[in-house]
Amino acid sequence: MFTVQPFPVNPLSENCYVVSDETREAVIIDCGALFSEERAAIVEYISHEQLKPVAHLLTHGHFDHLWGAAYLHDLYGLAARCPQGDRALFDDAPSQMRDILGHAMPCPTGPAGEDILPDSTITFGSHALTVIATPGHTPGGVCFYCEAEHVLFSGDSLFQMSIGRTDFPGGNHWELIAALKHLLRDLPDDTVIYPGHGPKTTAAYERQYNPYLSFS
């Protein structure tokens, strides 16, 4: 049993995911929960399903994906694990918020956990997530792929019929395009893609309809 429970959170409608399996171990991906009711919904789900959170994983270091990081650390003792190439973003979240939003806001992250490295494997329960580098939206952005379940967590690299913005500091449009084309060529058609914003999609659908990723 492999369960993906999405929680759209914060004013930017970021998707936080609680991913679990039959062992009841769970990983939380990109907890951007900002408001108390959002955090309560996540905690209530974890408690109701009797899950044991073992890691908080970040696909990249943008603030809207880590607003709930300090909360998860205080509650579960999970230090957010950030891609190595985005540690500067994680370590100075107020500055990136000022660059992107035009003004700084509080964004406590708690301590940083072990860096996430490209091509590494993260295990929980009876499953494994492969870390795939997809830089371009941010310098160190990654996706998490579960080969056993044909599931990809794409963060803000890939959306349904779209890709992540590359006009933020550290972004690179053509680097992201190249990374996503390489990624999609290797994914089975039925791979379900869970993005950082918006609805889920599939590898086959994005290969056919994503206007940024034309495959001939």
Backbone bond lengths (Angstrom), bond angles and torsions (degrees), N, CA, C in turn:
res aa  C-N    CA-C-N  psi(-1)  N-CA   C-N-CA  omega(-1)  CA-C   N-CA-C  phi
1 M - - - 1.461 - - 1.532 109.42 -
2 F 1.298 116.31 126.57 1.460 123.19 179.53 1.516 106.72 -128.27
3 T 1.311 117.06 118.63 1.456 120.87 -173.74 1.517 110.32 -121.41
4 V 1.326 115.90 130.93 1.462 122.33 175.84 1.522 107.68 -117.23
5 Q 1.329 116.09 116.41 1.458 120.56 179.14 1.527 109.43 -113.42
6 P 1.339 117.08 112.13 1.469 119.79 179.62 1.523 112.10 -84.96
7 F 1.332 114.76 148.97 1.462 122.05 173.89 1.526 108.11 -134.52
8 P 1.335 118.79 100.40 1.468 120.02 174.18 1.530 109.03 -67.95
9 V 1.327 116.66 127.66 1.458 120.12 -172.97 1.527 111.17 -137.59
10 N 1.303 114.93 164.33 1.462 128.69 173.74 1.537 112.60 60.46
11 P 1.319 117.78 169.82 1.469 120.22 -175.12 1.520 114.28 -62.77
12 L 1.331 118.65 -15.81 1.455 121.60 -179.95 1.533 112.30 -96.80
13 S 1.326 116.73 8.29 1.475 122.37 178.47 1.527 111.90 51.59
14 E 1.308 114.68 49.81 1.470 120.79 177.24 1.516 109.55 -78.58
15 N 1.331 116.58 142.99 1.458 121.08 -179.52 1.522 111.02 -93.80
16 C 1.326 115.50 112.67 1.466 122.05 168.45 1.521 107.32 -92.86
17 Y 1.327 116.55 137.99 1.468 120.73 -179.30 1.524 110.94 -121.11
18 V 1.334 115.39 134.78 1.462 121.87 168.50 1.523 106.59 -106.85
19 V 1.324 115.67 118.02 1.468 122.16 -173.41 1.520 108.55 -116.82
20 S 1.321 116.45 124.90 1.460 120.23 -175.37 1.518 110.83 -140.65
21 D 1.332 115.79 168.87 1.462 120.01 174.99 1.522 109.87 -138.67
22 E 1.317 116.35 -168.33 1.461 121.19 -172.25 1.527 113.51 -64.25
23 T 1.325 118.19 -17.50 1.465 121.32 178.21 1.520 112.18 -77.64
24 R 1.325 117.82 -11.95 1.458 126.35 -175.70 1.529 112.95 77.18
25 E 1.326 117.69 -1.91 1.455 118.11 170.80 1.531 108.86 -71.50
26 A 1.326 115.47 148.92 1.462 120.04 -176.50 1.519 110.39 -143.82
27 V 1.322 115.08 150.03 1.462 121.25 167.66 1.518 107.59 -115.80
28 I 1.313 115.58 145.95 1.461 122.26 175.79 1.517 106.86 -107.83
29 I 1.317 116.31 127.46 1.464 121.59 -177.00 1.526 109.11 -111.28
30 D 1.337 115.49 122.77 1.469 122.71 172.87 1.529 112.94 56.79
31 C 1.321 115.83 66.05 1.461 118.50 179.81 1.526 109.82 -82.89
32 G 1.320 115.28 95.52 1.457 121.69 176.83 1.510 112.98 -97.79
33 A 1.333 116.86 19.74 1.471 120.32 -177.28 1.525 110.31 -62.69
34 L 1.327 116.04 119.00 1.457 122.00 -176.11 1.521 112.25 -102.73
35 F 1.332 117.13 -39.94 1.455 120.91 -173.95 1.528 111.16 -95.58
36 S 1.322 115.68 154.00 1.466 120.80 -174.59 1.520 112.00 -60.68
37 E 1.340 117.69 -36.55 1.464 119.27 -178.86 1.530 111.64 -69.79
38 E 1.332 117.26 -31.35 1.459 120.86 176.18 1.525 110.22 -67.52
39 R 1.297 115.77 -45.37 1.465 120.13 179.46 1.519 110.93 -64.29
40 A 1.322 116.37 -39.81 1.464 120.55 179.59 1.522 111.31 -63.18
41 A 1.336 117.33 -38.53 1.469 120.45 179.66 1.529 111.19 -63.94
42 I 1.310 116.40 -40.48 1.476 120.18 178.93 1.520 110.26 -65.86
43 V 1.322 116.56 -46.77 1.460 120.61 -178.78 1.526 110.72 -64.57
44 E 1.322 117.14 -40.21 1.463 120.60 179.27 1.529 110.89 -62.56
45 Y 1.324 117.22 -41.61 1.458 120.35 177.52 1.520 110.92 -62.51
46 I 1.313 117.34 -46.17 1.465 121.24 -179.57 1.525 110.45 -61.00
47 S 1.325 116.04 -42.47 1.460 120.16 179.55 1.527 111.64 -67.90
48 H 1.334 117.01 -44.71 1.467 120.92 -178.45 1.516 111.53 -62.27
49 E 1.330 116.58 -38.76 1.465 120.79 -179.37 1.525 112.77 -86.11
50 Q 1.318 116.25 0.64 1.475 122.90 179.36 1.534 111.16 55.27
51 L 1.326 115.03 47.73 1.454 120.93 -178.27 1.521 110.98 -91.05
52 K 1.326 114.66 155.46 1.453 122.17 175.81 1.527 108.21 -116.75
53 P 1.336 119.00 99.69 1.462 120.30 178.44 1.534 110.18 -67.04
54 V 1.333 115.71 129.86 1.466 120.00 -177.98 1.522 112.57 -117.16
55 A 1.339 118.50 -10.57 1.459 120.21 -179.98 1.522 110.37 -162.31
56 H 1.334 115.18 147.43 1.461 122.13 169.09 1.516 106.51 -114.98
57 L 1.327 116.20 114.43 1.462 122.88 -173.55 1.519 110.11 -109.83
58 L 1.326 116.40 136.87 1.456 121.71 177.84 1.524 109.89 -111.54
59 T 1.337 116.44 131.53 1.463 120.01 174.32 1.523 111.41 -74.66
60 H 1.329 116.76 -25.54 1.459 122.12 176.18 1.520 108.03 -165.34
61 G 1.329 116.44 178.01 1.451 119.51 -169.45 1.507 117.55 -100.88
62 H 1.320 118.67 17.10 1.467 119.29 -179.99 1.526 111.24 -71.61
63 F 1.326 115.10 146.69 1.462 122.38 -170.96 1.514 113.96 -58.06
64 D 1.340 117.73 -35.81 1.463 119.29 -175.51 1.521 112.36 -71.27
65 H 1.324 117.25 -7.95 1.464 121.55 176.91 1.520 112.35 -102.62
66 L 1.321 117.23 -0.92 1.467 118.75 -177.41 1.521 113.73 -135.23
67 W 1.347 117.60 14.41 1.456 120.37 177.82 1.533 111.63 -58.23
68 G 1.322 117.57 -26.52 1.464 119.75 -179.41 1.516 114.22 -97.34
69 A 1.327 117.52 8.69 1.466 120.50 -173.25 1.524 112.18 -64.63
70 A 1.324 117.55 -47.41 1.465 120.19 -179.19 1.527 110.28 -64.11
71 Y 1.331 116.48 -37.41 1.466 120.69 179.14 1.531 110.83 -61.97
72 L 1.335 117.10 -45.40 1.459 120.13 179.45 1.532 111.16 -64.85
73 H 1.332 116.04 -35.31 1.461 118.35 178.00 1.524 110.41 -66.13
74 D 1.319 116.68 -44.09 1.462 120.02 -179.83 1.524 111.51 -64.37
75 L 1.323 116.88 -37.32 1.462 120.68 -174.07 1.527 113.11 -83.97
76 Y 1.338 116.04 -44.68 1.467 120.44 -173.45 1.531 113.77 -114.69
77 G 1.327 117.20 -5.05 1.461 119.81 -177.80 1.511 113.31 74.87
78 L 1.332 116.92 22.56 1.465 120.90 -177.87 1.526 109.70 -96.38
79 A 1.325 116.99 113.20 1.460 120.93 173.13 1.521 108.07 -82.45
80 A 1.313 116.95 125.99 1.470 121.31 -174.90 1.521 110.52 -60.08
81 R 1.328 115.23 131.70 1.468 121.49 176.94 1.527 108.95 -96.64
82 C 1.323 115.71 118.93 1.458 122.23 -174.98 1.524 109.34 -110.74
83 P 1.341 118.29 146.24 1.464 119.54 173.01 1.525 110.52 -55.46
84 Q 1.310 115.48 139.58 1.461 121.22 -175.82 1.524 112.42 -53.48
85 G 1.339 116.83 -41.30 1.453 120.76 -176.92 1.508 114.56 -71.73
86 D 1.332 118.13 -8.41 1.462 122.10 -179.21 1.531 112.64 -113.32
87 R 1.316 117.25 12.70 1.457 118.93 -178.46 1.527 112.20 -60.29
88 A 1.328 117.74 -34.99 1.462 119.76 178.86 1.527 110.88 -61.97
89 L 1.330 117.19 -37.48 1.463 121.00 177.02 1.522 110.55 -66.12
90 F 1.311 116.17 -44.02 1.467 121.22 -179.41 1.521 110.80 -63.96
91 D 1.314 116.42 -42.01 1.462 120.73 -174.62 1.522 113.19 -72.95
92 D 1.318 118.16 -17.99 1.462 120.99 -179.15 1.522 110.20 -137.29
93 A 1.326 115.18 59.63 1.461 120.38 -177.49 1.529 113.17 -59.28
94 P 1.346 120.24 -40.36 1.478 118.43 179.95 1.527 113.09 -59.56
95 S 1.334 117.77 -34.99 1.468 119.67 -179.92 1.521 111.76 -67.32
96 Q 1.345 117.07 -41.92 1.467 118.17 179.50 1.519 110.52 -68.90
97 M 1.318 117.57 -31.83 1.459 119.38 176.15 1.526 110.38 -65.31
98 R 1.312 116.42 -38.42 1.456 120.33 177.45 1.529 110.45 -64.93
99 D 1.343 116.62 -40.01 1.462 120.55 179.23 1.529 111.68 -65.92
100 I 1.324 116.89 -38.56 1.462 121.41 -173.81 1.530 112.40 -89.22
101 L 1.335 116.23 -43.69 1.463 120.60 -175.44 1.514 113.33 -94.74
102 G 1.326 116.52 -19.02 1.446 119.96 -177.41 1.510 113.70 93.60
103 H 1.337 117.06 -6.36 1.453 120.66 175.84 1.523 108.52 -154.94
104 A 1.311 115.46 150.72 1.463 120.60 -178.58 1.530 110.36 -84.04
105 M 1.334 115.59 149.48 1.457 122.69 173.80 1.518 107.53 -135.74
106 P 1.327 117.32 156.75 1.461 118.76 176.17 1.523 110.57 -60.50
107 C 1.309 116.20 136.08 1.466 120.89 177.88 1.523 109.31 -149.19
108 P 1.340 116.91 70.53 1.462 119.08 179.18 1.522 110.63 -66.48
109 T 1.313 116.27 131.65 1.460 120.61 -176.15 1.521 112.92 -107.13
110 G 1.327 117.06 -15.88 1.454 118.81 -169.82 1.519 108.69 72.04
111 P 1.317 117.18 -177.37 1.464 119.72 -179.56 1.522 111.84 -70.76
112 A 1.316 116.05 152.68 1.465 120.72 176.00 1.519 109.91 -81.45
113 G 1.323 115.60 138.49 1.448 120.62 174.56 1.523 110.92 -86.93
114 E 1.300 115.90 -166.47 1.464 121.67 179.03 1.521 110.07 -60.68
115 D 1.340 116.01 135.46 1.461 120.14 178.16 1.526 111.16 -59.20
116 I 1.332 116.11 144.50 1.461 121.73 173.04 1.518 108.15 -92.06
117 L 1.319 117.27 125.73 1.459 122.70 -176.24 1.525 110.59 -107.25
118 P 1.340 117.31 140.13 1.472 119.81 175.77 1.522 111.45 -56.66
119 D 1.316 116.05 145.01 1.463 123.99 177.62 1.517 113.60 68.75
120 S 1.331 117.63 9.67 1.460 119.94 175.47 1.523 109.38 -88.64
121 T 1.320 116.56 175.42 1.458 122.55 -179.79 1.521 109.25 -126.46
122 I 1.308 116.18 133.40 1.459 122.56 177.63 1.523 107.67 -113.58
123 T 1.306 117.10 124.42 1.467 120.98 -176.87 1.521 110.91 -109.24
124 F 1.311 115.12 147.35 1.463 122.60 170.16 1.517 106.96 -153.15
125 G 1.316 116.66 144.59 1.453 119.52 -178.44 1.512 110.92 51.88
126 S 1.330 116.42 -127.72 1.465 121.45 178.89 1.522 111.88 -103.88
127 H 1.338 117.69 15.68 1.460 121.60 -174.99 1.518 112.33 -121.85
128 A 1.321 114.66 163.34 1.457 121.87 178.76 1.516 109.97 -134.05
129 L 1.315 115.79 142.23 1.464 123.09 175.55 1.523 108.49 -114.08
130 T 1.326 116.50 125.00 1.459 121.79 175.67 1.527 109.08 -89.61
131 V 1.313 116.04 133.16 1.459 121.66 -179.68 1.528 109.10 -89.36
132 I 1.324 116.60 120.30 1.465 122.37 -178.05 1.524 108.64 -116.21
133 A 1.310 116.92 121.54 1.463 121.14 -179.14 1.528 110.56 -70.90
134 T 1.330 115.56 128.11 1.477 121.49 174.85 1.528 108.52 -136.10
135 P 1.320 117.48 65.66 1.466 119.94 -179.10 1.521 111.39 -69.17
136 G 1.323 114.80 155.81 1.461 120.11 178.29 1.510 111.56 141.26
137 H 1.327 117.08 -48.72 1.466 119.69 171.14 1.518 108.55 -69.76
138 T 1.314 115.87 -44.38 1.459 124.07 169.15 1.529 106.81 -134.08
139 P 1.323 118.68 164.22 1.470 120.03 -178.04 1.529 113.60 -61.27
140 G 1.341 116.85 -33.61 1.461 118.96 -173.98 1.512 115.10 -113.39
141 G 1.330 118.34 16.32 1.457 120.89 -175.51 1.517 113.61 -56.81
142 V 1.336 115.81 142.81 1.462 121.50 179.39 1.526 109.95 -135.72
143 C 1.328 115.20 163.84 1.456 123.56 167.84 1.518 108.12 -116.12
144 F 1.316 116.82 155.65 1.460 122.52 175.87 1.532 108.25 -113.77
145 Y 1.333 116.38 124.38 1.463 120.62 -176.40 1.520 110.56 -119.54
146 C 1.319 115.97 126.45 1.457 121.93 173.61 1.522 107.96 -101.86
147 E 1.315 115.85 102.80 1.463 120.87 -176.30 1.521 111.68 -64.78
148 A 1.324 117.63 -37.46 1.462 121.19 -176.95 1.521 111.93 -62.93
149 E 1.322 116.94 -31.16 1.471 121.45 -176.09 1.521 113.53 -108.18
150 H 1.347 117.46 -4.31 1.466 121.69 -174.96 1.536 110.49 54.40
151 V 1.333 115.10 55.51 1.462 122.31 -179.69 1.521 108.59 -130.32
152 L 1.342 115.75 134.97 1.460 121.86 178.42 1.520 109.29 -126.11
153 F 1.337 115.78 133.02 1.453 122.20 171.86 1.525 106.68 -104.29
154 S 1.329 116.32 111.05 1.464 120.81 -166.55 1.522 114.53 -100.59
155 G 1.340 118.08 1.09 1.453 119.32 -179.55 1.519 111.29 53.72
156 D 1.331 116.09 -136.88 1.461 120.09 178.48 1.522 111.93 -101.54
157 S 1.325 117.09 18.50 1.465 119.90 176.00 1.522 111.09 -78.58
158 L 1.333 116.36 -43.82 1.464 121.16 -174.19 1.510 109.99 -135.41
159 F 1.338 115.98 130.89 1.453 123.17 175.62 1.530 109.43 -121.73
160 Q 1.324 115.98 172.36 1.452 119.31 174.28 1.527 108.86 -63.05
161 M 1.334 115.99 115.39 1.466 124.09 178.99 1.533 113.29 58.64
162 S 1.316 116.99 27.77 1.451 119.82 178.37 1.518 109.52 -159.14
163 I 1.322 115.69 176.85 1.456 122.34 176.73 1.530 108.13 -134.27
164 G 1.326 116.17 171.38 1.448 120.49 -179.50 1.522 112.90 -69.69
165 R 1.317 115.59 153.43 1.466 120.45 175.22 1.530 109.92 -64.81
166 T 1.316 114.88 145.25 1.463 119.42 179.90 1.522 111.90 -124.60
167 D 1.328 116.85 13.85 1.461 120.53 -179.48 1.521 113.05 -94.10
168 F 1.332 117.58 2.45 1.444 120.78 174.72 1.532 109.89 -80.91
169 P 1.340 118.32 161.08 1.469 119.61 177.11 1.529 111.64 -54.25
170 G 1.322 116.04 131.22 1.465 120.70 -179.14 1.510 114.47 88.97
171 G 1.342 118.33 -3.90 1.454 121.04 -179.40 1.524 112.16 -79.44
172 N 1.331 115.32 155.91 1.464 121.16 178.96 1.523 108.24 -151.17
173 H 1.328 116.02 106.44 1.465 121.37 -173.87 1.523 112.56 -59.34
174 W 1.307 118.29 -50.33 1.457 120.69 -173.84 1.519 111.93 -73.28
175 E 1.309 116.53 -28.77 1.464 119.66 175.21 1.530 110.25 -66.17
176 L 1.328 116.62 -40.43 1.460 120.16 177.90 1.519 111.22 -67.03
177 I 1.318 117.91 -43.95 1.465 121.06 178.18 1.525 110.68 -56.92
178 A 1.324 116.80 -47.70 1.468 120.84 -178.52 1.517 110.68 -62.59
179 A 1.328 117.52 -42.60 1.465 120.72 -178.84 1.527 111.26 -64.83
180 L 1.331 116.88 -40.45 1.464 119.90 -177.94 1.521 111.82 -72.54
181 K 1.311 117.78 -37.16 1.466 119.22 176.52 1.521 110.49 -62.96
182 H 1.313 116.36 -42.10 1.464 119.95 177.99 1.521 110.68 -63.92
183 L 1.327 116.41 -41.93 1.456 121.27 179.31 1.517 111.56 -61.68
184 L 1.333 117.49 -49.52 1.458 120.79 -174.33 1.523 112.68 -68.77
185 R 1.317 117.59 -29.66 1.462 119.69 178.29 1.530 111.89 -61.20
186 D 1.327 116.66 -28.93 1.458 120.69 -174.01 1.526 114.01 -97.12
187 L 1.322 118.40 -7.10 1.457 120.52 -176.01 1.525 111.44 -89.63
188 P 1.332 117.93 138.40 1.468 120.08 172.98 1.521 111.49 -58.91
189 D 1.324 117.01 149.50 1.463 121.51 -177.73 1.521 113.04 -53.94
190 D 1.340 116.20 -37.83 1.463 119.71 -173.81 1.523 113.23 -85.36
191 T 1.316 118.04 8.50 1.462 120.45 178.02 1.526 110.42 -60.64
192 V 1.320 116.55 124.74 1.463 121.89 176.86 1.529 107.93 -88.28
193 I 1.324 115.75 128.13 1.460 121.88 -176.15 1.522 109.11 -108.89
194 Y 1.329 115.19 121.26 1.460 121.84 177.83 1.530 108.31 -105.63
195 P 1.336 118.35 108.48 1.463 121.67 -175.60 1.525 113.10 -89.05
196 G 1.331 114.96 172.00 1.456 120.76 179.97 1.513 113.66 -75.12
197 H 1.316 118.29 -16.80 1.463 123.79 176.16 1.525 107.54 -147.93
198 G 1.315 116.81 145.38 1.455 120.31 174.70 1.518 114.09 84.04
199 P 1.351 116.22 -174.14 1.464 121.34 -173.55 1.526 112.84 -77.91
200 K 1.318 114.97 161.74 1.457 120.33 176.13 1.524 109.72 -72.34
201 T 1.324 115.65 163.71 1.447 121.23 -179.66 1.531 108.13 -148.37
202 T 1.326 117.76 -168.38 1.461 121.12 177.58 1.522 109.80 -132.52
203 A 1.320 115.07 161.02 1.462 119.71 178.44 1.523 111.22 -62.63
204 A 1.328 117.29 -42.08 1.462 120.45 -179.05 1.527 110.75 -62.69
205 Y 1.325 116.70 -41.82 1.460 120.65 -179.06 1.519 110.97 -64.14
206 E 1.339 117.15 -43.37 1.461 119.93 -178.20 1.524 111.66 -69.50
207 R 1.317 117.37 -35.33 1.465 119.56 176.60 1.524 110.91 -62.34
208 Q 1.319 116.27 -34.65 1.461 119.78 -175.91 1.528 113.41 -87.36
209 Y 1.341 117.03 -36.00 1.457 118.53 -168.03 1.535 115.39 -117.98
210 N 1.314 118.80 -13.68 1.458 118.38 -178.07 1.525 110.34 -69.70
211 P 1.330 118.97 116.18 1.472 120.21 -173.52 1.526 113.66 -68.82
212 Y 1.329 117.28 -16.50 1.459 120.78 179.32 1.517 112.56 -86.27
213 L 1.336 116.68 -14.29 1.461 120.84 -171.76 1.515 109.68 -128.85
214 S 1.303 116.59 65.97 1.455 121.49 -176.82 1.522 109.60 -74.20
215 F 1.335 115.85 124.85 1.456 121.65 177.35 1.523 108.08 -111.27
216 S 1.329 115.91 125.79 1.463 119.33 179.59 1.520 110.18 -101.45
